[in-house]
């Protein structure tokens, strides 16, 4: 598989290509036994690098394909990472940046 690099001109297009490759090539074989692991998909070649931690998957990918363009996926999850925070009236993020004078 070879993709025209001019088509991959935005993060969204890279993510779409990586998700498509994952769905077509890796999802069925990896999700039953590797749930929670990470795969770095090289969207230029279609090769996936699987490891227990995201740093390991990306390092394997960079070592094997230094010029690759990678999309990181957490196997069996909707996103590679979970981000959350909450605001309360008295925490740092809930305060205005400037105090009124």
Secondary structure, DSSP 4 states (H G I P E B T S, - for coil): ----GGG--SHHHHHHHHHHHIIIIIHHHHTTT-TT-EEEEETTT--EEEESSHHHHHHHHHHH-TT--EEEEETTSSSSS-------TTSGGGS-SS---
